């Protein structure tokens, strides 16, 4: 899939980019990997870490379409991972979030079309489904832009798709590192927003593998959603520190009790496969695809009208699975 191909990843120095680059280098014989990001320090650290002649580093911002055009010249595939992702930060800095997550997404699309990229996948989030915070709203807008882009490619052979998944295990700002810090610092109690709050859980490795496979599956216009287990805040606390006292602090602004990845209103367009869901585009394209059959010849079937995929109605993450994820997380630090 990626052999002898040039791949660009926006926001490439982030957690996802680090694992993505590692997997591409180890599993494929890529021609070149271009890491596009704003942070020169992270790029310097990443350059030393991988020490590969296949890596190229571009300082740039997705808000700058001219720089994107320069970076994408000669590329085959693009992964769009750059975004402002902190829910509370987005609430206090709405225009900056819009500039990066919406305007930046449109710049990636325009540059991809101009540079005749073959396949583009944009990373999304469960917060884009029925959003109640600005971050989720901007990512929903981004999703819509990437899906609609398939109608603006003209005669060019370019496909745009989206991958949506839940909370990455141990990601910055999530509850797990907060609890671990409180345990390490011997705090008087764990601060719990709501014990019954649930979240989908995915590891970085799983997320990267799903994106790579989605490149193989995609026809253009789909939203790919992996089937994931979930866990409640109370269950996390019980595993990490069963004897610690707890203090309920309430749900923070912009948070939901349970996350959604396939909204009920999208059930008419949702197709279930063995290990993932696919939401087909709601708009008509110039081309007509049978989205119930992926490019890997995987067969899916439509879900029932009224189906909704939420973190409180999926399979539960077991203590054994959580402990294994925690071990891998600690070893990767």
URKAHU-V890347 format. One record per pair of residues at least 12 apart in sequence whose ideal C-beta (glycine too) atoms are under 8 Angstrom apart, sorted by the first residue. I is the first residue (numbers start at 1). J is the second residue. If there is no record, write none. Layout:
i->I j->J
i->I j->J
This chain:
i->1 j->28
i->1 j->212
i->1 j->215
i->1 j->216
i->2 j->24
i->2 j->28
i->2 j->29
i->2 j->30
i->2 j->77
i->2 j->212
i->2 j->215
i->3 j->28
i->3 j->29
i->3 j->30
i->4 j->29
i->4 j->30
i->4 j->31
i->5 j->30
i->5 j->31
i->5 j->76
i->5 j->77
i->6 j->30
i->6 j->31
i->6 j->32
i->6 j->33
i->6 j->34
i->6 j->74
i->6 j->75
i->6 j->76
i->6 j->77
i->7 j->24
i->7 j->30
i->7 j->32
i->7 j->33
i->7 j->34
i->7 j->75
i->7 j->76
i->7 j->77
i->7 j->78
i->7 j->79
i->8 j->33
i->8 j->34
i->8 j->36
i->8 j->71
i->8 j->72
i->8 j->75
i->8 j->77
i->8 j->78
i->8 j->79
i->9 j->21
i->9 j->33
i->9 j->34
i->9 j->35
i->9 j->36
i->9 j->78
i->9 j->79
i->9 j->80
i->9 j->81
i->10 j->36
i->10 j->37
i->10 j->62
i->10 j->68
i->10 j->78
i->10 j->79
i->10 j->80
i->10 j->81
i->10 j->82
i->10 j->104
i->10 j->108
i->11 j->36
i->11 j->37
i->11 j->62
i->11 j->80
i->11 j->81
i->11 j->82
i->11 j->83
i->12 j->34
i->12 j->35
i->12 j->36
i->12 j->37
i->12 j->46
i->12 j->81
i->13 j->35
i->13 j->37
i->13 j->39
i->13 j->42
i->13 j->43
i->13 j->45
i->13 j->46
i->14 j->37
i->14 j->81
i->14 j->82
i->15 j->168
i->15 j->171
i->15 j->172
i->15 j->204
i->16 j->81
i->16 j->123
i->16 j->168
i->16 j->204
i->16 j->207
i->16 j->208
i->17 j->35
i->17 j->37
i->17 j->81
i->18 j->46
i->18 j->49
i->19 j->204
i->19 j->205
i->19 j->207
i->19 j->208
i->20 j->79
i->20 j->81
i->20 j->208
i->20 j->211
i->20 j->212
i->21 j->33
i->21 j->35
i->21 j->46
i->21 j->50
i->21 j->55
i->22 j->50
i->23 j->205
i->23 j->208
i->23 j->209
i->23 j->212
i->25 j->50
i->25 j->52
i->25 j->54
i->30 j->54
i->31 j->54
i->32 j->54
i->32 j->55
i->32 j->56
i->33 j->52
i->33 j->54
i->33 j->55
i->33 j->56
i->34 j->55
i->34 j->56
i->34 j->57
i->34 j->58
i->34 j->71
i->34 j->72
i->34 j->75
i->35 j->55
i->35 j->56
i->35 j->57
i->35 j->58
i->36 j->58
i->36 j->60
i->36 j->62
i->36 j->68
i->36 j->71
i->36 j->82
i->37 j->58
i->37 j->59
i->37 j->60
i->37 j->82
i->38 j->59
i->38 j->60
i->38 j->61
i->40 j->59
i->43 j->57
i->43 j->59
i->58 j->70
i->58 j->71
i->61 j->100
i->61 j->104
i->62 j->80
i->62 j->82
i->62 j->100
i->62 j->104
i->62 j->105
i->62 j->107
i->62 j->108
i->63 j->99
i->63 j->100
i->63 j->103
i->63 j->104
i->63 j->107
i->64 j->107
i->65 j->107
i->65 j->110
i->65 j->111
i->68 j->107
i->68 j->108
i->68 j->111
i->69 j->111
i->69 j->114
i->69 j->115
i->72 j->111
i->72 j->112
i->72 j->114
i->72 j->115
i->72 j->117
i->73 j->115
i->74 j->115
i->75 j->115
i->75 j->117
i->76 j->117
i->76 j->118
i->76 j->119
i->77 j->117
i->77 j->118
i->77 j->119
i->77 j->120
i->77 j->121
i->77 j->215
i->78 j->108
i->78 j->112
i->78 j->117
i->78 j->119
i->78 j->120
i->78 j->121
i->79 j->120
i->79 j->121
i->79 j->123
i->79 j->211
i->80 j->105
i->80 j->108
i->80 j->120
i->80 j->121
i->80 j->122
i->80 j->123
i->80 j->146
i->81 j->123
i->82 j->100
i->82 j->104
i->83 j->100
i->83 j->101
i->83 j->104
i->83 j->123
i->83 j->139
i->83 j->142
i->84 j->96
i->84 j->97
i->84 j->100
i->84 j->101
i->84 j->135
i->84 j->138
i->85 j->125
i->85 j->135
i->86 j->135
i->86 j->173
i->87 j->127
i->87 j->133
i->87 j->134
i->87 j->135
i->87 j->136
i->87 j->173
i->87 j->252
i->87 j->253
i->87 j->254
i->87 j->255
i->88 j->252
i->88 j->253
i->88 j->254
i->90 j->133
i->90 j->134
i->90 j->135
i->90 j->138
i->90 j->254
i->91 j->133
i->91 j->134
i->91 j->135
i->91 j->253
i->91 j->254
i->94 j->134
i->97 j->134
i->97 j->135
i->97 j->138
i->98 j->134
i->98 j->138
i->101 j->135
i->101 j->138
i->101 j->139
i->101 j->141
i->101 j->142
i->102 j->138
i->102 j->141
i->102 j->142
i->102 j->145
i->105 j->122
i->105 j->141
i->105 j->142
i->105 j->145
i->105 j->146
i->106 j->145
i->108 j->120
i->108 j->122
i->109 j->145
i->109 j->146
i->109 j->149
i->109 j->152
i->109 j->160
i->112 j->149
i->112 j->158
i->112 j->160
i->113 j->149
i->113 j->152
i->113 j->153
i->113 j->156
i->113 j->158
i->116 j->156
i->116 j->157
i->116 j->158
i->117 j->158
i->118 j->157
i->118 j->158
i->118 j->159
i->119 j->158
i->119 j->159
i->119 j->161
i->119 j->215
i->119 j->218
i->120 j->146
i->120 j->149
i->120 j->158
i->120 j->159
i->120 j->160
i->120 j->161
i->121 j->160
i->121 j->161
i->121 j->162
i->121 j->163
i->121 j->211
i->121 j->214
i->121 j->215
i->121 j->218
i->122 j->142
i->122 j->143
i->122 j->146
i->122 j->160
i->122 j->161
i->122 j->162
i->122 j->163
i->123 j->162
i->123 j->163
i->123 j->211
i->124 j->139
i->124 j->142
i->124 j->143
i->124 j->162
i->124 j->163
i->124 j->164
i->124 j->165
i->124 j->223
i->125 j->139
i->125 j->164
i->125 j->165
i->125 j->166
i->126 j->164
i->126 j->165
i->126 j->166
i->126 j->167
i->126 j->200
i->126 j->259
i->126 j->260
i->126 j->261
i->126 j->311
i->127 j->139
i->127 j->259
i->128 j->140
i->128 j->142
i->128 j->143
i->128 j->164
i->129 j->164
i->129 j->259
i->129 j->260
i->129 j->261
i->129 j->262
i->129 j->263
i->129 j->266
i->130 j->260
i->130 j->263
i->132 j->254
i->132 j->256
i->133 j->253
i->133 j->254
i->133 j->255
i->134 j->254
i->135 j->254
i->136 j->254
i->143 j->162
i->143 j->164
i->143 j->223
i->146 j->160
i->146 j->161
i->146 j->162
i->147 j->160
i->147 j->161
i->147 j->162
i->147 j->221
i->147 j->223
i->147 j->281
i->147 j->283
i->148 j->283
i->150 j->220
i->150 j->221
i->150 j->281
i->150 j->285
i->150 j->287
i->151 j->283
i->151 j->285
i->151 j->286
i->159 j->218
i->159 j->219
i->159 j->220
i->159 j->221
i->160 j->220
i->160 j->221
i->161 j->214
i->161 j->218
i->161 j->219
i->161 j->220
i->161 j->221
i->161 j->222
i->161 j->223
i->161 j->224
i->162 j->222
i->162 j->223
i->162 j->224
i->163 j->210
i->163 j->211
i->163 j->214
i->163 j->223
i->163 j->224
i->163 j->225
i->164 j->223
i->164 j->224
i->164 j->225
i->164 j->261
i->165 j->200
i->165 j->202
i->165 j->207
i->165 j->210
i->165 j->225
i->165 j->226
i->165 j->228
i->165 j->261
i->166 j->199
i->166 j->200
i->166 j->201
i->166 j->202
i->166 j->228
i->166 j->230
i->166 j->259
i->166 j->261
i->166 j->311
i->167 j->199
i->167 j->200
i->167 j->201
i->167 j->202
i->167 j->259
i->168 j->202
i->168 j->203
i->168 j->204
i->168 j->207
i->169 j->201
i->169 j->202
i->169 j->203
i->169 j->204
i->169 j->325
i->169 j->326
i->169 j->329
i->170 j->325
i->170 j->326
i->170 j->329
i->174 j->199
i->175 j->193
i->175 j->199
i->175 j->233
i->175 j->236
i->176 j->236
i->176 j->240
i->176 j->326
i->176 j->329
i->178 j->191
i->179 j->236
i->179 j->237
i->179 j->240
i->179 j->241
i->180 j->240
i->182 j->244
i->183 j->240
i->183 j->241
i->183 j->244
i->187 j->244
i->188 j->245
i->189 j->244
i->189 j->245
i->189 j->246
i->189 j->247
i->190 j->237
i->190 j->241
i->190 j->244
i->190 j->245
i->190 j->246
i->190 j->247
i->191 j->246
i->191 j->247
i->191 j->249
i->192 j->233
i->192 j->234
i->192 j->237
i->192 j->246
i->192 j->247
i->192 j->248
i->192 j->249
i->193 j->233
i->193 j->248
i->193 j->249
i->193 j->250
i->193 j->251
i->193 j->252
i->193 j->255
i->194 j->233
i->194 j->248
i->194 j->250
i->194 j->251
i->194 j->257
i->195 j->232
i->195 j->233
i->195 j->234
i->195 j->237
i->195 j->246
i->195 j->248
i->196 j->232
i->196 j->233
i->196 j->234
i->196 j->257
i->197 j->232
i->197 j->233
i->197 j->251
i->197 j->255
i->197 j->257
i->197 j->258
i->198 j->230
i->198 j->231
i->198 j->232
i->198 j->233
i->198 j->257
i->198 j->258
i->198 j->259
i->198 j->311
i->198 j->312
i->199 j->230
i->199 j->231
i->199 j->233
i->199 j->259
i->199 j->311
i->200 j->228
i->200 j->229
i->200 j->230
i->200 j->259
i->200 j->261
i->200 j->311
i->200 j->314
i->201 j->228
i->201 j->229
i->201 j->230
i->201 j->231
i->201 j->317
i->201 j->322
i->201 j->325
i->202 j->226
i->202 j->228
i->203 j->325
i->203 j->328
i->203 j->329
i->204 j->332
i->205 j->328
i->206 j->226
i->210 j->224
i->210 j->226
i->210 j->276
i->213 j->296
i->216 j->295
i->216 j->296
i->217 j->294
i->217 j->295
i->217 j->296
i->217 j->298
i->218 j->294
i->218 j->295
i->219 j->289
i->219 j->291
i->219 j->294
i->219 j->295
i->220 j->285
i->220 j->287
i->220 j->289
i->221 j->280
i->221 j->281
i->221 j->285
i->221 j->289
i->221 j->291
i->222 j->278
i->222 j->279
i->222 j->280
i->222 j->281
i->222 j->291
i->223 j->278
i->223 j->279
i->224 j->276
i->224 j->277
i->224 j->278
i->225 j->261
i->225 j->262
i->225 j->276
i->225 j->277
i->225 j->278
i->225 j->279
i->225 j->309
i->226 j->275
i->226 j->276
i->227 j->275
i->227 j->276
i->227 j->277
i->227 j->314
i->227 j->315
i->228 j->261
i->228 j->314
i->229 j->314
i->229 j->315
i->229 j->316
i->229 j->317
i->229 j->318
i->229 j->321
i->230 j->311
i->230 j->312
i->230 j->314
i->230 j->315
i->230 j->316
i->230 j->317
i->231 j->316
i->231 j->317
i->231 j->322
i->235 j->316
i->235 j->317
i->235 j->322
i->236 j->322
i->239 j->319
i->239 j->322
i->239 j->323
i->240 j->326
i->257 j->312
i->258 j->310
i->258 j->311
i->258 j->312
i->259 j->310
i->259 j->311
i->260 j->308
i->260 j->309
i->260 j->310
i->260 j->311
i->261 j->277
i->261 j->309
i->261 j->310
i->262 j->277
i->262 j->279
i->262 j->303
i->262 j->307
i->262 j->308
i->262 j->309
i->263 j->308
i->264 j->306
i->264 j->307
i->264 j->308
i->266 j->279
i->267 j->303
i->267 j->304
i->267 j->305
i->267 j->306
i->267 j->307
i->267 j->308
i->268 j->305
i->269 j->281
i->269 j->282
i->270 j->302
i->270 j->303
i->270 j->307
i->270 j->309
i->271 j->291
i->271 j->292
i->271 j->300
i->271 j->301
i->271 j->302
i->271 j->303
i->272 j->300
i->272 j->301
i->272 j->302
i->272 j->303
i->273 j->294
i->273 j->298
i->273 j->299
i->273 j->300
i->274 j->298
i->277 j->303
i->277 j->309
i->278 j->291
i->278 j->294
i->278 j->300
